[in-house]
Amino acid sequence: MEMNPRLALFQSMIELPMNQSPSGLGRWLNGTLVAVEAGRTVARYVVRDDMVNPMQVLHGGAASAILDDLCGLTVFAMGREYGYTSVNLAMDFLNPARLGDVLLAEANVVRAGRTIIHVEGRITNVDGKLMAKCSTNLIQTGFKL
């Protein structure tokens, strides 16, 4: 089976800062890829001061951004001919992540249809405690990659 060049690119970035991500938001989040395989991506993030709310807890928008970006990266790495974009993102915020915490985010493709791809994401702390989770659908665009 021929290797997908986008998947190979992200696999070559494992354990490197994501400051070279094709996503501007991904560069700002600046996580570190931990695992990349077809339909699954794991990245590590440190909760920084510019990601927290006044209570020094990870802002819901930042948690949403982490999962939306990682789910999108996972779909992009599938190597399909056309781009995909999110049509929804349902988030559940279950436990607080505090300034300085190290988090693991994981995105998994649940169903890859021809035009709609369903992905689920999770953010855990290093002890495996579930901090947030999401469910999202991405739809094929007319934009060729």
N, C-alpha and C positions, 0 to 999 in steps of 0.2 A: 504494500500500500504506500502510495506517494505521500511524503510529509507535507503538511500544510505550512506554507512559509510564515503566515501570521502566528500560528501556534509555535513554530520553531523560534521566531523572534522573541516571543514572551518567555519561552523556556530558557533562552539565552540570557534573560534579565533576572533570573532567579537569584535571590540574595543581593541584588543591587537596588539602590534607591530608585523609585519610580519617577525621578526628575527628568527622564527622557520619554515618558509616556506620550503617546499621540494625543492624549486628552489633556487639555489645559487644566481642568479640574483635578484630574489624576496627578498632574505635576504638583498642584497646590497641596493635595492630600499627602503626597510624598510617602506612600507606603512602601513596603518591601515585598516583592513577590516571594512566596514560600513554596508554592506548588502550582504547576500549570499543566493540565492535561485536557484532552478533548472533553468539553462540557463541564469542566470543574476548574475553579481557580481559588487559591488561598493567598491572602496577603496579610502582612503585619503592619499595624499602625500604632503610633504613639500619640496619645491625646495631648495636644499642644494648647497653649494659652489662646491662640486664635481659633480654637475649635470648641471652646467651652462657653457656657452661659454664666450669668453673674454668680451662680452657686458653685462655680468651678467644676461643673459636670458637663460631659459631652453634650453639645447642643443637638437637639433632634434633627435639625437641618444638616449638621455635619455627619451624623450617623446615617441619615438618608442618602447623603452624597456619597459616602463610602460604599454603601450597598448598591446604589444606582450605578455608580461608576464601575464597580467590580462586576456586576451582572452584565453591563454593557461590554466590558472588556472580554468577558467569557464568551459572549455571543460573537463579538468581532473576531476572536481567536478561532472560531469555527471555520473561518475561511470562505464563507459564502460569497457569491458573486455580487450581491447587493447589500447595502447597509441596512441596519435595523435601528429603530428608535423606540423608546419606551412609550407605551400608551397608558400605563398606570403603574403605580407603585404603592402598595399597601404595606405600611410599617406598623410594627408593634415594638414599643419601648418597654422593656421588662425590668431592667436593673440599671442603676447609674454607673457610668464609667467616669472616673475622676481624672483631673489634670495629672499627667505623668503616667497614667495607666498604659500598659501595652495590651493591644487588642489583636485578635485574629478574626479576619472576615473571610467568609467562604461563600462562593456562588456556585450553584449547581443547576444545570439545565435539566428540567423535569420532563419537558416534552418539546421536541423540535419539529414543529409542523412546517409545511412549505412556506407559509407567510406569517405565522405567529409562533413565537418561541416563548415558552413559559419557564421562568427561572425563579428559584428560591434562594434567599441569602440569609446568612446568620452572622452576628458579631458575638464573639465570646471573649472573656478575659483569659489570661494565661492559665488560670485554674480550670477552665472549661465552663464557667458560669455564663449562661445565656444573657446577653445584655440587650440585644435587639434582633428582630428578624423581619424579613420582607418576603413579599410575593409580587412578581412583576410579569407583565407581558410586553414583549417587544414585537413590533410589526415590521415587515419588509418595506423598505422605501423604494423609490424609483432611482435612487442614487447608486450607480455602479462603483464598486471599489477597485 
